[in-house]
Amino acid sequence: MTDPQRLLASVFGFDAFRRGQEEIVQAVCAGRDVLAIMPTGGGKSLCYQLPALCRDGVTLVVSPLIALMRDQVRALREAGVEAGALTSGNTEAETEEVFASLREGRLKLLYMAPERLASSGTVPLLRRANVGLIAVDEAHCVSQWGHDFRPDYLRIGALRQALRIPLAAFTATADAETRDEIVARLFGGEAPRIFLRGFDRPNIHLAFAPKDTPRRQILDFAAARRGQSGIVYCGTRAKTETLARALREAGHAARAYNGGLEAEERREVERAFQTEDGLIVVATVAFGMGIDKPDIRWVAHADLPKSIEAYYQEIGRAGRDGAPAETLTLYGPDDIRLRRSQIDESAAPGERKAADHGRLNALLGLAEALRCRRVDLLAYFGESAEPCGNCDLCDAPPELFDGTDAVRKALSAILRTDERFGAGHLIDILTGNATDKVTARRHDGLPTFGVGRELDRRQWQAVFRQMQARDLIRPDPERHGAFRMTEAARPVLRGEVAVELRREAVRRRPSPTVRALVSEDDAPLLSALKAKRRALAQAQGVPAYVIFPDRTLIEIAERRPRDLDAMAGISGVGSVKLERYGAAFVAVVTGAEPEAQHPQRRRLAGREAGTIFDRLQSAQLDLARGADGTARPLSCSTSVLRRIAEAQPANEDALARVPGMDAQRLDRFGSTFLTIVNGD
């Protein structure tokens, strides 16, 4: 089996594994069944792509969306890896190319949509192809009660049994219940090796805000990040269209994406988002799962997501390159009412509805958090954390107050009006506003009439919103959204439990200050590097990040490599990409093409062997006519010098075993070469 560490550097251009990757790679390489839960942007794909290159045979990758498969295949081919996909979106020529590569034994990774597993010819095809490992991407799609359920994922377990080969499953979104479901359905209940690599994405700034003219809030957020790629998620198709139009009118490049568009139009939006810098896509939640774009700088939710898992996955599409990214999630009473009614009106059994309400409660708790949001988010996934310093509540801690008395007054008003009214009427009662509706029902005579005058209407709206978020009250769909008290509220009403609330402050618009990716001195060079990347990508018809991700360009701008050896030390620059693009990017840094290198020397760029090669070549020139300069000319080929530089033979016997080193060359160069190799 090939050494994973060597391929990590030579193919993918990384000097070291990211946190948590190495153990997973070793387990997959060893043929163990594996379930790995890793944060989005944590390098999941490398944990099956690298073992695929180390192991014999073909690795089958089951992936949920065509766009995602195409992205990964394209990136692998750019790195010099034989990969292909069999999807419904293939042309005949593309499909035949994949089959030819399988027949000739060249293909290492075969991507396939789960729907293809239903074909009777799939298992025989995979047997003939010598498939030795199944990798399942987005494994949470096997959960029948999850937010991304794909029925054909249920066939994967049977495929594993039919082929009798190991399976490695990967996801970023799996609580304990979902993990148990994955094990049962993919591994047949057999215990895989489970790796929990954490859910934290420390580069992502978390922020929530109550809705207050939400269109203006989204426009302000986008304006402060002008020119950066972003996604705005909306709850309805209609809102994607109107908000995209508003963004365009404000001078942004923006496109709508929803299920009402024709398939070709949706593909065009996906293509544009992948290839154009600074495009904003305003979309329903269907968008993004198949987009492997690492340089999305921000994600905004114009409406509340349906669960904390959905929220985590959607914001996880930002900052996959590890560079700073930002999020904003807007929410309001109407969002809460909609999400509650969707759960209550679903066909799910009672216990599932209760679990779904619990998941929504977790998200609402995050929205109305009193302290660091990341602490609450990670606690949901079973992790502990210290305050992060990278969320809106760490930036500006809210003012808190003992809201027990206010909540008890509100609950009393709800009960004294027989749980038949919503926030508007209840606030009129609490503030002593004798409207026609209040007086017609004689609610101005209730003991609770006017008992809440210490808070104004806006503050009471915040109290009712926070009570919904704490699941103390719920809107009743059978009573047109009237509030009813939950069991959790009874101890509060009896005075047994205190409630701490956030005081509603004057709302601030998002700060126009955006964290720069590089220092002010490096910014012009980064812009020039991006322009070169864009030109190369357009010439090849591929997304810009397939050439190099932002993270690599940032490192080039900061380290300013002046030759190919220095360029090879940049993270993400493997041997194939160095060969294809190294000189072009060094030229941007230095203003001139780097000195040409022989291909054999370029293969050693950035390695100690490269320096040894240079010294061997120089010594060979000095000794070409012997020590006294009178002998017949003699030399070694560059391939021989490369082999010596890589092998670093310790003595003359080892040097003699290098192909191309005959007795004559040993006599002429042997002692000098050994002195160079051994550093004497």
C-alpha positions, 0 to 999 in steps of 0.5 A: 500500500502506498504511503498516505503521507507521501501522496498527501504532499505530492498529489494534494499539496499539503505538508500535514493532515488537518486535525482529526484526518490522519486517524480516519485515513489510516482506518480507511486504508486498513479496510476498517468500517468507519463512520466519521462525523467532521465539521463542514470544511474539515476535510472529509473528502480527503479522508476517502480520496487519499485512501482510494489512491493508497488502496488497490482497486476502485473506490465507489463514492455514493454522493447525493447531487450531480453538481457535488460529484462533478465538482469533486471529479473536476478537482481530482483530475486537476490534481492528476487523479483518475476519477469519473462519475456515472450520473443522469447528467452525463453525455454519452461521451462522458459515460463511455470515457468512464467505462473505458477507464474502468476497463483499462484499470485506470480509474481510482474513484467512481462517483455514483448517485444513490438512485443508480443503485436501484439498477439491476446491472449496478452490482455486476458492474461494480464487481467487474470494476474491482470495487474494493471500498464504498465511501458514502458522502452526506451519510445523514441522508439515510435518516428517514426523519432527517432534513435531507432524507434520500430513499435510495440511500437505504440501498447502500447497506445491501450493496455493502453486503452484496460486495462484502467490502468495507464502507466508510461513511461521512457527514457533518450533520448527525446528532446521537439519534441520527448516528444510531440510524446511520449505523443501523441502516448502512452497517447493518447494526455492526459496529464501525469505528466511529470518529467524532471530530467535533462540530466547531467551525471557529472561522465562522462568525455567528449572528442572529437578529429579530426581524425588523424590516428584514429586506433592509437588514439583508441589503445592509448585510450584503452591502457591507460585504460587497464583492464577496460570494454569498448565499441568502436562504429564504423560506419561499420561492416568491421571496427568492425572486423579490429579494434577488431583484432588490439586491440587483437594484442595490448594485449587487450581482444576484440570482434567484434559485428555487424549485420553480425554475426550469432545470436548465436555468437552475444549472446555469445559476449553479454554474455562474455561482461556481465560476463568477466572483462575488455572485450572491444566490438567493435560494430556497434550502435546495441550493448549496448541498451540491456546491463544493465552493470553498470561498463562500464568504457569507451566508444569511437566512432571511427566514428561520431554518427548520432545525438546528441541524439544517441551520448548521449545515447551511451556514457550514457552506461558508468559509470551507477554505478556513478563511473568515466567514460570516453569517446572519439569521433573521427570525420573528414570531411568524417564523416560529408560528410557521415552523410549529404548524409545519410540525403539528400538521405533518403526518409524523407519529406523535413521538416524532413530532415531539422530537421535531419540536425539541429540535426547533426549541434548540434552534430557538434557544440559539436564536434567543441565547443570552451568552456566547452562541457557539457554546450553545450550538456545540452543546447541542451536539454534545460538545463543551466550549468556552466563549468563542469571541466570534459571535455577535453576543461575544462582540456585544453582550446583551443586557439581561434582566429578571423577566419572571414577573413579566412572563407571569403577567403574560401567562396570566393574561393568556389563561384569563382570556381562555388561550384564545388570542395572539400577542397583539390583543394580549399586549393591549390588555397588559399595557391598558390599551382599551381598544374596541376589541378589548372593551367588546370582550370586557377584557378591560375588566380583567385583573391583568388589564394595565398591569404591564405598563412598565414595558412598552409595546415593542418590549412586550413583543420581545417578551412574547417572542422569547417566551415562544423561543423558550417553548413556554407558549405555542401558537395553536393552529386550530385557534388561528395562532392563539397562544396556549401555555405549555407544561414548561410554563407551569413552574414559572407561573407558580413562581418555582422557576425564574426566567432571565430575558434579554432586554430589547435594545435599539437595533443596530445595523450590521457593521460595514467593517469587514475583516480583510482576508490579507493585510493592506500591503498584501491586498493588491497582490491578492487581487492580481492573483485572483485575476490570474486564477480567473483568467486560467479558469475561464480559459479551461471552463472550470470554477476558479477554486478548482485552480487554487482555493482562496486559502492558497492564494492568500498564502501566496500573497503573504509568503510571496514565493519567488521560484518554483521551489518556494511555490511548492511549499505553499499549501494546496500546491501538489506536483501536478498543479505546480507543473501546470500553474506554478510558473504563472503565479510566480510570475504574478508575484515577481513580475517575470517568468521564473527560471526554467527548470528541467521536468525531472528537477521540477518533480523535486521542487520544494523538497530537500531532494531538489537542493541535492539535485542542484548540487549533483548537477553542478558537480557533474558539470565540474567533473564532465572532463574528469578532475584534471579537465582532460578526460573524455566527456561523461555525464549522467542523465537528469533522471539518474540525478533525480533518482540519486537525489531521492534515494540518497544512497549511503555508500558506493554499493547503494549508489551502484544499484541506482539505474544508470550508474555504471562502473564508468560513472561510478569511477568518475562521479561516485565519491563526489556524489556520495559526499553531496548526498551524505552532507559531508 
